[in-house]
Amino acid sequence: MAVESSESADLPVFDRDVACPCCGYNLRALTTPRCPECGLTFSVAQIRSGVLRWNVPTWLDRCDPWQPHQVVLRSLWELWRGALRPGRLLRQLDLEGPLLPAVLMLVVGVGWLWVLGAALAAAAILVHTVASPAAAVRVAALVWAPRMAVVCLPPALVGVLCALLPFVLGIPLGGWRRAFRLGAYWVPAVCLWGVVPLGVGMLVVPDFALELRWAAPATVLIVAAVALLRARTKALRGWQAGLLVVVLVVMGVVMWGLGRVLPGALELPLWVHVG
Ligand SMILES: [Zn+2]
């Protein structure tokens, strides 16, 4: 909790460890609402709510939505950045930003996932079977990529719901707009965590999609264990940590079920030869 020494002088003092969302500096025991390391200032309202965010517009937010090449390239950049630095996304995404770039991020981001999934699946089919390149691309784009998305999307959506539980990451639930902004950037990025390892795994091991049915729930259970350990350090209440773990375990079971959507082998289906 923050304690203000004076209403007019705005001299808040954190009596607990609070990391600056911009540079990570510990703001404990400051006497002015300004980070001495990076200069980020924060309001009394932010301190009172216990949530410090640095709302930074993304590269996509700043693009001209009527320039398709900007939208396509910048959404790819945001997709990779979100996947590689999820913590940054959760701490610094501008939740009050415009809605149109968020809609574009969701639509074009899912399109990129489809392209990446299809490219990796086509490469795996070419490496492990005797299919022609045209047939491999066709099956990868029409069969593998959509099913890869079906496997990866629900866990990503559950991830957004988890992130929006106020006690998990301290992101304030300020209405559907904030939730949509976060979800639009977060869902494609989390799906990338599923699509790329799945595609690369298929390139290395032909039966990877079959193994995935066991590997995916195992991964989620490991994440649940890590979340539980983190919960101890973040002093979550028992029921909160329990709820998180239950959600993650359910997610593991769902992923095990969804894994059955994927074809079991890379061999091409009959309709390709007929068509
Ligand atoms: Zn700072």
Residues whose N, C-alpha, C, O or C-beta is under 5 A from the ligand:
A	BS01	ZN	C20 C22 C23 G24 Y25 C35 E37 C38 G39 L40
